[in-house]
Amino acid sequence: MVKRRGWLEWEAEQARDWISRPQAGDDKYSRGVLGVRTGSKEYPGAAVLGVDAAVRTGLGMVRYLGPRRAADLVLQRRPEIVTVSGRVQAWLLGSGMNASTRTDTVTAALAAAFAEGLPTVVDAGALDLLSRAIGPTVITPHAGELATMLANETKPGSASQIAENPGEWAIRAAHLFDVTVLLKGAVTHIASPSGARLTVSIGPAWLATAGSGDVLGGILGALLATHSDQLETDSASLAPLAATAALLHAEAAILASAGGPIAALDIADAVPRAVAALLDP
């Protein structure tokens, strides 16, 4: 593991320990169930991308609970997805939503998910509800979203300031909000209140494409669902799980790209190969 200025570069040797292999006695419930509230009328594709990535990362079931049009698109892509409420072991919330246009019904549904106290990935249009989180939580903002979160704090930072020194701002946000922060960028920085400082820097520049963050959210949500029992007593596991998700995301992009341009769904398609390569180098 490479160390630089207090940050540790997360690599395959460490990440493979955070991938759950199914055992002979497992069923779809014991392998992890992820609840997903993402997508909107304006951005239904975010739901498709996150769900597709979650399924391909390796869990037992995904429950998608979102707008009708997004649900229809999700089922067209992945007919195995369950679209009725039920028990879940982790949540992915907010991708493809806009806090300023979110309806009261959607806000109430997000609040109810937070209230369950389960391991949760909070993205995009649910970041403004972070104060409602009571379980192990990872937020996945980019610099602009983090700037918005900090706008009313004592020491706000602009998107450009955060992009110039992402590590410092990730640490600051982790302590301020008391959650694990996965700050997206050319180098992904993961910081936790307990002191974890991890980076992932192998992703190709082609990874900067619309929907890429939605895929990352799905990967991370799946990892939280498969480690839900561990997270009940060990919230420090959030940082290595977040770093492993970022690494899988980057490795999938490398496989999908092969040196050329990619779209977000290409990254999701390559996730099983990235998992296999990680488990069996």
Backbone as CSV, one residue per row, in Angstrom:
resi,resn,N_x,N_y,N_z,CA_x,CA_y,CA_z,C_x,C_y,C_z
1,MET,0.853,-1.194,0.000,0.000,0.000,0.000,0.890,1.247,0.000
2,VAL,0.625,2.151,-0.920,1.415,3.369,-1.053,0.896,4.424,-0.079
3,LYS,1.807,5.095,0.596,1.423,6.145,1.531,1.987,7.467,1.055
4,ARG,1.147,8.503,1.059,1.604,9.834,0.656,0.934,10.889,1.516
5,ARG,1.744,11.669,2.186,1.262,12.790,2.999,0.097,12.384,3.901
6,GLY,0.224,11.265,4.543,-0.796,10.828,5.478,-1.950,10.057,4.868
7,TRP,-1.968,9.937,3.538,-3.032,9.203,2.849,-2.490,7.872,2.349
8,LEU,-3.310,6.831,2.426,-2.928,5.502,1.955,-3.663,5.180,0.656
9,GLU,-2.915,4.797,-0.356,-3.522,4.386,-1.622,-4.069,2.968,-1.469
10,TRP,-5.361,2.817,-1.681,-6.045,1.527,-1.529,-5.809,0.681,-2.763
11,GLU,-5.377,-0.561,-2.550,-4.980,-1.419,-3.656,-5.666,-2.775,-3.561
12,ALA,-5.502,-3.578,-4.608,-6.209,-4.858,-4.712,-5.919,-5.782,-3.538
13,GLU,-4.700,-5.779,-3.050,-4.329,-6.664,-1.954,-5.205,-6.426,-0.725
14,GLN,-5.550,-5.171,-0.473,-6.417,-4.864,0.659,-7.894,-5.028,0.288
15,ALA,-8.243,-4.634,-0.919,-9.647,-4.598,-1.317,-10.281,-5.983,-1.390
16,ARG,-9.522,-6.995,-1.805,-10.140,-8.308,-1.984,-10.705,-8.879,-0.691
17,ASP,-10.196,-8.435,0.456,-10.735,-8.906,1.733,-12.116,-8.342,2.027
18,TRP,-12.561,-7.364,1.229,-13.851,-6.713,1.472,-14.900,-7.099,0.433
19,ILE,-14.617,-8.144,-0.328,-15.573,-8.693,-1.285,-16.125,-9.990,-0.705
20,SER,-17.429,-10.101,-0.622,-18.053,-11.299,-0.048,-18.274,-12.351,-1.138
21,ARG,-17.691,-13.520,-0.944,-17.962,-14.654,-1.827,-19.165,-15.429,-1.283
22,PRO,-20.140,-15.752,-2.120,-21.253,-16.566,-1.635,-20.796,-17.974,-1.282
23,GLN,-21.402,-18.515,-0.233,-21.091,-19.874,0.202,-22.226,-20.808,-0.212
24,ALA,-21.973,-22.106,-0.130,-22.943,-23.100,-0.606,-24.288,-22.972,0.100
25,GLY,-24.286,-22.575,1.354,-25.533,-22.494,2.105,-26.248,-21.169,2.008
26,ASP,-25.724,-20.219,1.253,-26.337,-18.898,1.163,-27.608,-18.918,0.326
27,ASP,-28.517,-17.983,0.631,-29.668,-17.723,-0.220,-29.677,-16.238,-0.561
28,LYS,-30.707,-15.809,-1.280,-30.710,-14.415,-1.743,-30.775,-13.416,-0.596
29,TYR,-31.330,-13.837,0.548,-31.419,-12.932,1.688,-30.103,-12.863,2.453
30,SER,-29.465,-13.995,2.645,-28.204,-13.990,3.382,-27.088,-13.344,2.579
31,ARG,-27.244,-13.248,1.273,-26.224,-12.609,0.434,-26.350,-11.096,0.405
32,GLY,-27.396,-10.549,1.037,-27.542,-9.098,1.122,-28.662,-8.578,0.251
33,VAL,-29.488,-7.705,0.840,-30.592,-7.068,0.113,-30.409,-5.550,0.205
34,LEU,-30.326,-4.903,-0.934,-30.139,-3.453,-0.991,-31.439,-2.773,-1.371
35,GLY,-31.845,-1.796,-0.578,-32.964,-0.939,-0.943,-32.451,0.286,-1.680
36,VAL,-33.142,0.673,-2.727,-32.687,1.779,-3.577,-33.825,2.772,-3.785
37,ARG,-33.597,4.010,-3.378,-34.494,5.120,-3.688,-33.682,6.164,-4.439
38,THR,-33.697,6.054,-5.744,-32.922,6.942,-6.610,-33.759,7.286,-7.839
39,GLY,-33.229,8.166,-8.669,-33.916,8.518,-9.904,-35.054,9.498,-9.671
40,SER,-35.501,10.103,-10.748,-36.567,11.092,-10.710,-37.175,11.184,-12.096
41,LYS,-38.220,11.995,-12.203,-38.833,12.204,-13.510,-37.826,12.782,-14.486
42,GLU,-36.970,13.671,-13.975,-35.977,14.319,-14.844,-34.797,13.407,-15.162
43,TYR,-34.415,12.564,-14.192,-33.225,11.729,-14.361,-33.519,10.270,-14.012
44,PRO,-34.371,9.603,-14.777,-34.685,8.200,-14.474,-33.516,7.263,-14.711
45,GLY,-32.601,7.655,-15.595,-31.479,6.784,-15.914,-30.559,6.510,-14.741
46,ALA,-30.516,7.435,-13.779,-29.670,7.227,-12.602,-30.084,5.969,-11.860
47,ALA,-31.384,5.705,-11.830,-31.876,4.497,-11.168,-31.381,3.252,-11.888
48,VAL,-31.446,3.261,-13.195,-31.002,2.107,-13.985,-29.519,1.835,-13.747
49,LEU,-28.715,2.872,-13.767,-27.273,2.716,-13.632,-26.892,2.195,-12.250
50,GLY,-27.471,2.771,-11.205,-27.140,2.330,-9.857,-27.586,0.910,-9.583
51,VAL,-28.801,0.583,-9.993,-29.319,-0.774,-9.783,-28.494,-1.789,-10.561
52,ASP,-28.203,-1.487,-11.815,-27.431,-2.415,-12.640,-26.060,-2.680,-12.017
53,ALA,-25.403,-1.632,-11.543,-24.086,-1.798,-10.918,-24.179,-2.605,-9.637
54,ALA,-25.217,-2.361,-8.840,-25.374,-3.095,-7.582,-25.541,-4.579,-7.832
55,VAL,-26.401,-4.933,-8.778,-26.634,-6.336,-9.103,-25.334,-7.005,-9.548
56,ARG,-24.556,-6.305,-10.336,-23.338,-6.886,-10.896,-22.192,-6.960,-9.890
57,THR,-22.320,-6.255,-8.776,-21.268,-6.308,-7.757,-21.364,-7.573,-6.919
58,GLY,-22.564,-8.130,-6.794,-22.694,-9.405,-6.110,-23.453,-9.323,-4.807
59,LEU,-24.779,-9.345,-4.878,-25.618,-9.456,-3.686,-26.825,-10.313,-4.053
60,GLY,-27.718,-10.520,-3.088,-28.812,-11.436,-3.327,-30.033,-10.819,-3.973
61,MET,-30.317,-9.536,-3.655,-31.536,-8.913,-4.158,-31.404,-7.397,-4.087
62,VAL,-32.061,-6.736,-5.027,-32.221,-5.287,-4.983,-33.705,-4.973,-4.988
63,ARG,-34.130,-4.131,-4.040,-35.491,-3.601,-4.051,-35.419,-2.163,-4.543
64,TYR,-36.012,-1.898,-5.702,-36.042,-0.526,-6.204,-37.394,0.095,-5.907
65,LEU,-37.379,1.230,-5.225,-38.596,1.928,-4.832,-38.476,3.379,-5.291
66,GLY,-38.985,3.655,-6.467,-38.835,4.995,-7.022,-39.942,5.321,-7.996
67,PRO,-39.798,6.401,-8.767,-40.838,6.839,-9.696,-41.222,5.750,-10.699
68,ARG,-42.466,5.801,-11.137,-42.981,4.760,-12.033,-42.144,4.615,-13.307
69,ARG,-41.828,5.738,-13.937,-41.069,5.643,-15.185,-39.694,5.031,-14.937
70,ALA,-39.037,5.462,-13.854,-37.725,4.893,-13.532,-37.851,3.405,-13.233
71,ALA,-38.895,3.023,-12.493,-39.095,1.606,-12.178,-39.304,0.789,-13.450
72,ASP,-40.057,1.328,-14.398,-40.267,0.622,-15.668,-38.953,0.417,-16.409
73,LEU,-38.119,1.455,-16.430,-36.823,1.345,-17.108,-35.908,0.356,-16.391
74,VAL,-35.938,0.374,-15.067,-35.135,-0.569,-14.294,-35.542,-2.005,-14.620
75,LEU,-36.862,-2.266,-14.676,-37.339,-3.621,-14.949,-37.054,-4.054,-16.384
76,GLN,-37.061,-3.102,-17.302,-36.697,-3.441,-18.680,-35.251,-3.904,-18.766
77,ARG,-34.411,-3.252,-17.992,-32.985,-3.595,-17.992,-32.702,-4.819,-17.138
78,ARG,-33.366,-4.907,-15.970,-33.092,-5.966,-15.000,-34.419,-6.501,-14.458
79,PRO,-35.025,-7.473,-15.133,-36.341,-7.974,-14.714,-36.345,-8.673,-13.365
80,GLU,-35.170,-8.998,-12.838,-35.107,-9.665,-11.532,-35.270,-8.704,-10.356
81,ILE,-35.287,-7.409,-10.617,-35.395,-6.436,-9.532,-36.800,-6.470,-8.926
82,VAL,-36.859,-6.368,-7.600,-38.126,-6.346,-6.870,-38.534,-4.893,-6.655
83,THR,-39.779,-4.575,-6.961,-40.232,-3.187,-6.868,-41.343,-3.004,-5.832
84,VAL,-41.349,-3.846,-4.818,-42.281,-3.687,-3.704,-41.479,-3.576,-2.418
85,SER,-42.052,-2.917,-1.425,-41.371,-2.709,-0.155,-41.161,-4.031,0.577
86,GLY,-40.148,-4.061,1.402,-39.841,-5.237,2.205,-38.535,-5.021,2.941
87,ARG,-38.076,-6.047,3.610,-36.861,-5.943,4.409,-35.635,-5.725,3.525
88,VAL,-34.807,-4.771,3.923,-33.519,-4.546,3.267,-32.446,-4.474,4.347
89,GLN,-31.183,-4.566,3.922,-30.066,-4.520,4.872,-29.184,-3.291,4.700
90,ALA,-29.441,-2.517,3.654,-28.716,-1.266,3.426,-29.531,-0.445,2.435
91,TRP,-29.213,0.857,2.371,-29.914,1.760,1.467,-28.938,2.521,0.570
92,LEU,-29.380,2.774,-0.655,-28.743,3.721,-1.568,-29.779,4.796,-1.856
93,LEU,-29.467,6.042,-1.506,-30.447,7.122,-1.574,-29.918,8.337,-2.344
94,GLY,-30.765,8.921,-3.198,-30.523,10.263,-3.709,-29.966,10.419,-5.098
95,SER,-29.350,9.409,-5.672,-28.771,9.560,-7.018,-29.855,9.956,-8.018
96,GLY,-29.567,10.919,-8.856,-30.532,11.333,-9.873,-31.698,12.123,-9.334
97,MET,-31.585,12.630,-8.112,-32.625,13.487,-7.535,-32.093,14.906,-7.390
98,ASN,-33.017,15.856,-7.301,-32.673,17.260,-7.098,-33.417,17.736,-5.858
99,ALA,-32.677,18.155,-4.852,-33.307,18.558,-3.599,-34.300,19.705,-3.784
100,SER,-34.038,20.595,-4.727,-34.900,21.766,-4.907,-36.213,21.433,-5.598
101,THR,-36.286,20.307,-6.303,-37.518,19.931,-7.001,-38.136,18.659,-6.432
102,ARG,-37.558,18.122,-5.384,-38.044,16.892,-4.762,-39.424,17.116,-4.146
103,THR,-40.338,16.189,-4.336,-41.677,16.331,-3.780,-41.687,15.968,-2.296
104,ASP,-42.727,16.388,-1.601,-42.875,16.055,-0.190,-42.973,14.547,0.010
105,THR,-43.613,13.868,-0.923,-43.751,12.409,-0.822,-42.400,11.732,-0.899
106,VAL,-41.567,12.183,-1.819,-40.228,11.606,-1.953,-39.395,11.924,-0.715
107,THR,-39.486,13.149,-0.228,-38.750,13.533,0.976,-39.148,12.657,2.156
108,ALA,-40.430,12.399,2.308,-40.907,11.550,3.398,-40.379,10.125,3.252
109,ALA,-40.319,9.624,2.027,-39.816,8.274,1.799,-38.322,8.182,2.126
110,LEU,-37.571,9.202,1.763,-36.148,9.222,2.093,-35.954,9.297,3.606
111,ALA,-36.743,10.130,4.261,-36.653,10.266,5.711,-36.953,8.928,6.396
112,ALA,-37.944,8.201,5.887,-38.284,6.900,6.458,-37.139,5.911,6.305
113,ALA,-36.450,5.972,5.175,-35.299,5.094,4.970,-34.181,5.438,5.954
114,PHE,-33.885,6.714,6.116,-32.872,7.133,7.089,-33.221,6.648,8.490
115,ALA,-34.505,6.716,8.836,-34.951,6.387,10.190,-34.752,4.920,10.545
116,GLU,-34.547,4.065,9.559,-34.330,2.646,9.839,-32.959,2.389,10.466
117,GLY,-32.047,3.343,10.332,-30.736,3.197,10.956,-29.836,2.166,10.302
118,LEU,-30.091,1.847,9.047,-29.300,0.855,8.332,-28.084,1.504,7.657
119,PRO,-27.076,0.713,7.286,-25.969,1.267,6.498,-26.511,1.946,5.244
120,THR,-26.048,3.153,4.984,-26.661,3.959,3.930,-25.622,4.709,3.121
121,VAL,-25.820,4.686,1.795,-25.058,5.523,0.873,-25.932,6.717,0.528
122,VAL,-25.425,7.926,0.751,-26.196,9.146,0.498,-25.529,9.920,-0.632
123,ASP,-26.295,10.164,-1.688,-25.751,10.800,-2.881,-26.656,11.955,-3.308
124,ALA,-26.116,12.889,-4.034,-26.825,13.909,-4.802,-28.027,14.508,-4.086
125,GLY,-29.236,14.148,-4.526,-30.448,14.790,-4.060,-30.939,14.369,-2.706
126,ALA,-30.154,13.607,-1.952,-30.493,13.284,-0.564,-29.469,13.856,0.409
127,LEU,-28.452,14.522,-0.092,-27.395,15.039,0.783,-27.914,16.103,1.747
128,ASP,-28.942,16.836,1.344,-29.470,17.881,2.232,-30.220,17.296,3.429
129,LEU,-30.514,16.003,3.394,-31.222,15.329,4.487,-30.267,14.562,5.399
130,LEU,-28.979,14.812,5.267,-27.983,14.029,5.989,-28.197,14.058,7.500
131,SER,-28.715,15.144,8.033,-28.921,15.238,9.484,-29.892,14.182,10.000
132,ARG,-30.664,13.573,9.116,-31.618,12.543,9.517,-30.981,11.159,9.611
133,ALA,-29.755,11.029,9.143,-29.086,9.724,9.152,-28.718,9.328,10.575
134,ILE,-29.099,8.112,10.965,-28.767,7.624,12.300,-27.977,6.320,12.254
135,GLY,-27.799,5.754,11.085,-27.031,4.519,10.942,-25.672,4.801,10.337
136,PRO,-24.871,3.758,10.102,-23.560,3.921,9.445,-23.749,4.526,8.054
137,THR,-23.110,5.649,7.803,-23.414,6.426,6.606,-22.162,6.822,5.839
138,VAL,-22.248,6.685,4.516,-21.220,7.186,3.604,-21.866,8.191,2.673
139,ILE,-21.292,9.374,2.538,-21.764,10.330,1.546,-20.801,10.330,0.368
140,THR,-21.342,10.582,-0.842,-20.522,10.468,-2.054,-20.634,11.726,-2.916
141,PRO,-20.284,12.883,-2.387,-20.403,14.112,-3.170,-19.217,14.322,-4.116
142,HIS,-19.449,15.131,-5.152,-18.324,15.714,-5.873,-18.074,17.095,-5.272
143,ALA,-17.093,17.798,-5.775,-16.687,19.059,-5.154,-17.832,20.067,-5.087
144,GLY,-18.624,20.164,-6.157,-19.724,21.118,-6.167,-20.778,20.790,-5.133
145,GLU,-21.096,19.506,-4.983,-22.097,19.100,-3.998,-21.600,19.324,-2.577
146,LEU,-20.315,19.063,-2.349,-19.776,19.300,-1.017,-19.767,20.793,-0.698
147,ALA,-19.484,21.625,-1.691,-19.524,23.077,-1.477,-20.918,23.513,-1.054
148,THR,-21.945,22.942,-1.662,-23.320,23.267,-1.289,-23.611,22.838,0.144
149,MET,-23.121,21.677,0.532,-23.335,21.194,1.896,-22.665,22.102,2.924
150,LEU,-21.556,22.704,2.546,-20.780,23.532,3.467,-21.173,25.005,3.432
151,ALA,-22.101,25.358,2.549,-22.399,26.771,2.297,-22.816,27.524,3.554
152,ASN,-23.525,26.874,4.452,-24.016,27.554,5.650,-23.156,27.293,6.883
153,GLU,-21.994,26.680,6.685,-21.114,26.388,7.810,-20.192,27.577,8.104
154,THR,-19.498,27.503,9.222,-18.619,28.595,9.636,-17.515,28.848,8.621
155,LYS,-16.982,27.755,8.055,-15.912,27.877,7.064,-16.343,27.211,5.760
156,PRO,-17.145,27.902,4.963,-17.577,27.329,3.686,-16.419,27.266,2.705
157,GLY,-16.556,26.410,1.703,-15.537,26.307,0.665,-16.202,26.256,-0.692
158,SER,-15.618,26.911,-1.676,-16.166,26.875,-3.025,-15.779,25.561,-3.697
159,ALA,-16.466,25.239,-4.790,-16.150,24.011,-5.526,-14.696,24.012,-5.998
160,SER,-14.212,25.180,-6.439,-12.825,25.258,-6.915,-11.832,25.066,-5.774
161,GLN,-12.128,25.618,-4.602,-11.249,25.425,-3.448,-11.194,23.957,-3.037
162,ILE,-12.349,23.313,-3.054,-12.399,21.893,-2.682,-11.644,21.060,-3.699
163,ALA,-11.808,21.365,-4.980,-11.118,20.606,-6.025,-9.606,20.779,-5.948
164,GLU,-9.162,21.928,-5.470,-7.726,22.183,-5.364,-7.087,21.417,-4.208
165,ASN,-7.843,21.167,-3.160,-7.301,20.475,-1.984,-8.349,19.503,-1.436
166,PRO,-8.673,18.478,-2.221,-9.791,17.597,-1.849,-9.567,16.826,-0.551
167,GLY,-8.334,16.428,-0.282,-8.072,15.667,0.934,-8.427,16.440,2.190
168,GLU,-7.997,17.690,2.258,-8.276,18.517,3.430,-9.773,18.695,3.628
169,TRP,-10.508,18.922,2.519,-11.944,19.154,2.630,-12.689,17.873,2.960
170,ALA,-12.211,16.741,2.475,-12.849,15.461,2.828,-12.725,15.208,4.323
171,ILE,-11.547,15.475,4.876,-11.334,15.302,6.317,-12.240,16.250,7.106
172,ARG,-12.285,17.501,6.647,-13.105,18.493,7.343,-14.577,18.073,7.343
173,ALA,-15.063,17.601,6.192,-16.464,17.196,6.091,-16.755,15.974,6.948
174,ALA,-15.809,15.027,7.010,-16.010,13.826,7.822,-16.208,14.181,9.287
175,HIS,-15.429,15.133,9.777,-15.558,15.545,11.180,-16.792,16.420,11.396
176,LEU,-17.073,17.287,10.451,-18.196,18.208,10.593,-19.530,17.463,10.606
177,PHE,-19.673,16.490,9.687,-20.952,15.788,9.560,-20.958,14.441,10.278
178,ASP,-19.806,14.039,10.806,-19.675,12.778,11.538,-20.105,11.576,10.691
179,VAL,-19.668,11.550,9.440,-19.932,10.437,8.530,-18.658,10.155,7.740
180,THR,-18.629,9.008,7.091,-17.533,8.713,6.172,-17.798,9.436,4.855
181,VAL,-16.767,10.075,4.330,-16.896,10.880,3.116,-16.096,10.239,1.986
182,LEU,-16.770,9.972,0.878,-16.100,9.576,-0.354,-16.234,10.760,-1.296
183,LEU,-15.159,11.518,-1.430,-15.168,12.715,-2.257,-14.672,12.360,-3.650
184,LYS,-15.573,12.450,-4.618,-15.243,12.058,-5.985,-14.384,13.118,-6.670
185,GLY,-13.514,12.648,-7.547,-12.647,13.544,-8.290,-11.647,12.743,-9.088
186,ALA,-10.663,13.417,-9.680,-9.629,12.711,-10.432,-8.944,11.678,-9.554
187,VAL,-8.732,12.029,-8.287,-8.339,11.085,-7.243,-9.472,11.049,-6.230
188,THR,-9.954,9.864,-5.915,-11.022,9.732,-4.928,-10.414,9.719,-3.535
189,HIS,-10.967,10.553,-2.652,-10.499,10.625,-1.271,-11.590,10.111,-0.338
190,ILE,-11.215,9.196,0.539,-12.139,8.654,1.532,-11.606,9.004,2.909
191,ALA,-12.435,9.703,3.692,-12.046,10.112,5.043,-13.169,9.758,6.000
192,SER,-12.790,9.358,7.212,-13.796,9.017,8.219,-13.521,9.784,9.501
193,PRO,-14.531,9.927,10.362,-14.317,10.623,11.639,-13.303,9.922,12.528
194,SER,-13.142,8.600,12.336,-12.208,7.839,13.173,-10.767,7.957,12.707
195,GLY,-10.538,8.624,11.572,-9.173,8.886,11.137,-8.714,8.181,9.882
196,ALA,-9.570,7.381,9.235,-9.172,6.727,7.989,-8.900,7.771,6.910
197,ARG,-7.830,7.565,6.150,-7.441,8.465,5.074,-6.997,7.601,3.895
198,LEU,-7.889,7.352,2.957,-7.626,6.437,1.858,-7.845,7.139,0.518
199,THR,-7.060,6.753,-0.478,-7.224,7.306,-1.817,-7.286,6.180,-2.842
200,VAL,-7.939,6.478,-3.950,-7.939,5.606,-5.133,-7.658,6.505,-6.327
201,SER,-6.577,6.229,-7.017,-6.149,7.150,-8.079,-5.889,6.469,-9.412
202,ILE,-6.361,5.224,-9.591,-6.009,4.481,-10.811,-7.005,4.668,-11.945
203,GLY,-8.138,5.295,-11.703,-9.157,5.387,-12.742,-8.697,6.158,-13.962
204,PRO,-9.120,5.739,-15.171,-8.761,6.472,-16.385,-9.540,7.771,-16.484
205,ALA,-9.014,8.728,-17.242,-9.712,9.997,-17.415,-11.063,9.806,-18.102
206,TRP,-11.234,8.716,-18.863,-12.509,8.418,-19.499,-13.620,8.212,-18.460
207,LEU,-13.245,7.993,-17.216,-14.227,7.756,-16.155,-15.086,8.988,-15.863
208,ALA,-14.608,10.150,-16.257,-15.372,11.391,-16.052,-16.446,11.497,-17.120
209,THR,-17.557,10.802,-16.893,-18.642,10.771,-17.863,-19.973,10.731,-17.128
210,ALA,-21.012,11.240,-17.761,-22.321,11.320,-17.118,-22.781,9.945,-16.639
211,GLY,-23.251,9.877,-15.399,-23.762,8.633,-14.845,-22.733,7.773,-14.155
212,SER,-21.462,8.129,-14.276,-20.406,7.340,-13.651,-20.588,7.285,-12.136
213,GLY,-20.971,8.411,-11.524,-21.174,8.437,-10.086,-22.354,7.583,-9.645
214,ASP,-23.364,7.454,-10.498,-24.495,6.590,-10.180,-24.064,5.135,-10.114
215,VAL,-23.159,4.752,-11.012,-22.610,3.394,-10.995,-21.823,3.158,-9.709
216,LEU,-21.008,4.126,-9.325,-20.243,4.007,-8.089,-21.171,3.829,-6.889
217,GLY,-22.261,4.587,-6.852,-23.212,4.451,-5.763,-23.784,3.052,-5.668
218,GLY,-24.085,2.451,-6.811,-24.611,1.093,-6.817,-23.613,0.077,-6.310
219,ILE,-22.360,0.228,-6.713,-21.310,-0.672,-6.238,-21.168,-0.574,-4.730
220,LEU,-21.118,0.660,-4.235,-20.942,0.871,-2.799,-22.159,0.372,-2.015
221,GLY,-23.351,0.625,-2.524,-24.544,0.127,-1.855,-24.531,-1.379,-1.717
222,ALA,-24.102,-2.074,-2.770,-24.029,-3.533,-2.721,-23.039,-3.998,-1.660
223,LEU,-21.897,-3.344,-1.572,-20.899,-3.739,-0.575,-21.413,-3.514,0.841
224,LEU,-22.150,-2.440,1.059,-22.719,-2.209,2.388,-23.764,-3.271,2.727
225,ALA,-24.568,-3.655,1.740,-25.586,-4.681,1.990,-24.951,-6.032,2.325
226,THR,-23.870,-6.370,1.666,-23.228,-7.666,1.928,-22.428,-7.659,3.222
227,HIS,-22.185,-6.493,3.793,-21.441,-6.393,5.060,-22.294,-5.763,6.163
228,SER,-23.602,-5.860,6.031,-24.493,-5.174,6.977,-24.320,-5.674,8.408
229,ASP,-24.130,-6.973,8.586,-23.957,-7.505,9.941,-22.708,-6.932,10.598
230,GLN,-21.622,-6.869,9.840,-20.375,-6.332,10.369,-20.518,-4.854,10.718
231,LEU,-21.245,-4.112,9.882,-21.392,-2.685,10.098,-22.244,-2.345,11.320
232,GLU,-23.046,-3.293,11.782,-23.851,-3.057,12.982,-22.972,-2.774,14.197
233,THR,-21.793,-3.398,14.228,-20.911,-3.245,15.384,-19.583,-2.582,15.047
234,ASP,-19.325,-2.341,13.769,-18.020,-1.818,13.365,-18.191,-0.796,12.249
235,SER,-18.569,0.422,12.616,-18.771,1.455,11.602,-17.470,1.874,10.930
236,ALA,-16.331,1.540,11.545,-15.041,1.851,10.929,-14.840,1.094,9.623
237,SER,-15.642,0.050,9.408,-15.551,-0.707,8.155,-16.038,0.094,6.957
238,LEU,-16.737,1.196,7.201,-17.253,1.995,6.095,-16.144,2.496,5.182
239,ALA,-15.032,2.949,5.759,-13.957,3.523,4.939,-13.341,2.495,3.994
240,PRO,-12.920,1.305,4.465,-12.392,0.332,3.508,-13.423,-0.154,2.505
241,LEU,-14.691,-0.228,2.897,-15.720,-0.610,1.932,-15.880,0.464,0.863
242,ALA,-15.858,1.728,1.266,-15.954,2.817,0.296,-14.758,2.821,-0.646
243,ALA,-13.569,2.587,-0.098,-12.376,2.543,-0.936,-12.420,1.361,-1.893
244,THR,-12.936,0.236,-1.425,-13.055,-0.938,-2.293,-14.034,-0.665,-3.430
245,ALA,-15.138,0.021,-3.120,-16.086,0.392,-4.171,-15.429,1.297,-5.209
246,ALA,-14.658,2.271,-4.748,-13.976,3.173,-5.677,-12.967,2.422,-6.535
247,LEU,-12.277,1.461,-5.919,-11.303,0.675,-6.677,-11.995,-0.194,-7.725
248,LEU,-13.082,-0.872,-7.347,-13.827,-1.687,-8.315,-14.348,-0.822,-9.458
249,HIS,-14.841,0.356,-9.123,-15.339,1.302,-10.118,-14.231,1.665,-11.110
250,ALA,-13.058,1.960,-10.583,-11.931,2.332,-11.443,-11.461,1.150,-12.289
251,GLU,-11.367,-0.029,-11.672,-10.919,-1.222,-12.411,-11.920,-1.590,-13.504
252,ALA,-13.218,-1.456,-13.221,-14.223,-1.742,-14.232,-14.102,-0.766,-15.398
253,ALA,-13.810,0.496,-15.086,-13.635,1.492,-16.143,-12.429,1.164,-17.019
254,ILE,-11.358,0.708,-16.390,-10.164,0.330,-17.159,-10.487,-0.825,-18.090
255,LEU,-11.195,-1.838,-17.574,-11.555,-2.996,-18.397,-12.490,-2.596,-19.528
256,ALA,-13.473,-1.751,-19.222,-14.442,-1.342,-20.238,-13.796,-0.466,-21.308
257,SER,-12.877,0.370,-20.887,-12.269,1.331,-21.801,-11.281,0.697,-22.769
258,ALA,-10.369,-0.118,-22.228,-9.270,-0.669,-23.039,-8.559,0.441,-23.813
259,GLY,-8.503,1.630,-23.194,-7.808,2.759,-23.812,-8.693,3.705,-24.575
260,GLY,-9.985,3.370,-24.724,-10.892,4.218,-25.487,-12.010,4.770,-24.638
261,PRO,-12.904,5.549,-25.254,-13.991,6.177,-24.494,-15.016,5.163,-24.015
262,ILE,-15.700,5.518,-22.931,-16.718,4.659,-22.344,-17.923,5.477,-21.912
263,ALA,-19.058,4.805,-21.757,-20.246,5.381,-21.148,-20.475,4.690,-19.809
264,ALA,-21.326,5.278,-18.990,-21.511,4.774,-17.633,-21.974,3.317,-17.615
265,LEU,-22.882,2.951,-18.514,-23.387,1.586,-18.512,-22.285,0.590,-18.886
266,ASP,-21.295,1.046,-19.663,-20.147,0.192,-19.969,-19.386,-0.158,-18.693
267,ILE,-19.280,0.808,-17.795,-18.586,0.570,-16.520,-19.334,-0.482,-15.712
268,ALA,-20.664,-0.325,-15.616,-21.459,-1.307,-14.882,-21.318,-2.702,-15.485
269,ASP,-21.321,-2.781,-16.806,-21.194,-4.081,-17.475,-19.890,-4.788,-17.118
270,ALA,-18.849,-4.011,-16.843,-17.529,-4.588,-16.590,-17.298,-4.917,-15.117
271,VAL,-18.227,-4.574,-14.250,-18.012,-4.809,-12.820,-17.784,-6.287,-12.484
272,PRO,-18.554,-7.246,-13.030,-18.270,-8.651,-12.693,-16.846,-9.079,-13.037
273,ARG,-16.315,-8.582,-14.155,-14.924,-8.914,-14.510,-13.946,-8.282,-13.537
274,ALA,-14.273,-7.075,-13.071,-13.407,-6.417,-12.099,-13.418,-7.180,-10.771
275,VAL,-14.594,-7.648,-10.351,-14.689,-8.448,-9.130,-13.906,-9.741,-9.277
276,ALA,-14.062,-10.421,-10.402,-13.359,-11.690,-10.633,-11.853,-11.479,-10.624
277,ALA,-11.389,-10.420,-11.263,-9.952,-10.150,-11.294,-9.416,-9.846,-9.899
278,LEU,-10.245,-9.193,-9.082,-9.821,-8.851,-7.728,-9.723,-10.105,-6.857
279,LEU,-10.694,-11.008,-7.014,-10.720,-12.213,-6.198,-9.722,-13.269,-6.659
280,ASP,-9.466,-13.335,-7.961,-8.565,-14.346,-8.510,-7.527,-13.682,-9.394
281,PRO,-6.556,-12.996,-8.775,-5.565,-12.267,-9.581,-4.718,-13.209,-10.413
